[in-house]
Amino acid sequence: MTVLVASDLDRTLIYSTAALGLTMPDAEAPRLLCVEVHESRPLSYMTETAAALLAELAADPTVVFVPTTTRTRKQYQRIRFPGRPAPYAICANGGQLLVDGVPDRDWRRQVAARLAEECAPLEEVHGHLLATADPAWLRKARVAEDLFAYLVVEREQVPQEWLKALTAWAEARGWTVSLQGRKIYAVPRPLTKSAAMREVARRTGASTTLAAGDSLLDADLLLAADAAWRPGHGELADAGWHAPSVTALAEKGVLAGEEIVRAFARTARTGPGLGTLGV
């Protein structure tokens, strides 16, 4: 029996310095492993314990570990997890399915056809973002993989009224808005991590799916899995979001990432019914 483990990355498995959440005395802080370097500087970390557990999990022949992220393929490929490379990866919130590091063209064509049928075009949404965002708090505007758009902002300065109005405007056009750290994402509603996860499960013959994530864009992934976890921080935690098959962890920051990998390993051995109870 094959178990598919699909996990969000940023603020779920890996953490920037600002997101580590190390509240304990320095002498008691966990040892960290850098898993991402950007422009010659360390960027993202896991605890050494989490890294060792993940390497052991990925080496299990009955487990398919699938990194699942809103990052572009280029951004994802900066990450170096311990152990063997993942045979599948989901990037661009489900818009890119990588097989041994190479984008699957058939999957991309399927995604493009569905977006064209169900959503307002990217150009319209990107233009609206640029036209309504205030230069006083806007730092960057980007389009990712020709699939979705996002803004890098000074989060504390973004008016809640503007964010609510953007969310309503986007929903009427088949798009979803998500605030994650300093980024505001506008993503087509059919562009989901869960759809890509189901495709990988079909290809691998997985009988059980496990997932984890912290943001609104991860909710569909968590609901689609047989068992799932969310950390005690992030968009879902702030909203008090719950579901019967999703375990809400108390841990926050990088220690939540460690607990998530521990839960994946435990549940891959015992099955969802026991794993979600913390056995």
WOPELIN-V901301 format. One record per residue. RES is the residue in one letter. PHI is phi as a letter, one per 30 degrees, with the letter a starting at -180 (999 if undefined). Layout:
BEGIN
RES|PHI  RES|PHI
END
This chain:
BEGIN
M|999  T|c  V|c  L|c  V|c  A|c  S|b  D|e  L|c  D|d  R|i  T|b  L|c  I|b  Y|b  S|d  T|e  A|d  A|c  L|d  G|i  L|d  T|c  M|d  P|e  D|e  A|d  E|c  A|d  P|d  R|d  L|c  L|c  C|d  V|c  E|a  V|b  H|b  E|h  S|i  R|b  P|d  L|b  S|b  Y|b  M|b  T|d  E|d  T|d  A|d  A|d  A|d  L|d  L|d  A|d  E|d  L|d  A|d  A|d  D|d  P|d  T|c  V|c  V|c  F|d  V|b  P|e  T|b  T|b  T|d  R|d  T|d  R|e  K|d  Q|d  Y|d  Q|d  R|d  I|d  R|b  F|d  P|d  G|i  R|d  P|d  A|d  P|d  Y|b  A|b  I|c  C|b  A|h  N|h  G|j  G|d  Q|b  L|c  L|c  V|c  D|h  G|i  V|c  P|d  D|d  R|d  D|d  W|d  R|d  R|d  Q|d  V|d  A|d  A|d  R|d  L|d  A|d  E|d  E|c  C|b  A|d  P|d  L|e  E|e  E|d  V|d  H|d  G|d  H|d  L|e  L|d  A|d  T|c  A|d  D|d  P|e  A|d  W|b  L|d  R|c  K|b  A|b  R|b  V|c  A|c  E|h  D|h  L|b  F|b  A|b  Y|a  L|c  V|c  V|b  E|d  R|e  E|d  Q|c  V|d  P|d  Q|d  E|d  W|d  L|d  K|d  A|d  L|d  T|d  A|d  W|d  A|d  E|e  A|d  R|c  G|i  W|b  T|c  V|c  S|b  L|c  Q|b  G|i  R|c  K|c  I|c  Y|c  A|b  V|b  P|e  R|e  P|d  L|d  T|b  K|d  S|d  A|d  A|d  M|d  R|d  E|d  V|d  A|d  R|d  R|d  T|c  G|i  A|d  S|c  T|b  T|b  L|b  A|a  A|a  G|a  D|b  S|c  L|e  L|d  D|c  A|e  D|d  L|d  L|d  L|d  A|d  A|d  D|d  A|b  A|a  W|b  R|b  P|d  G|d  H|b  G|j  E|e  L|d  A|d  D|d  A|d  G|i  W|d  H|b  A|a  P|e  S|c  V|c  T|c  A|c  L|d  A|d  E|d  K|b  G|i  V|d  L|d  A|d  G|e  E|d  E|d  I|d  V|d  R|d  A|d  F|e  A|d  R|d  T|d  A|d  R|d  T|c  G|j  P|e  G|d  L|c  G|e  T|d  L|d  G|i  V|d
END
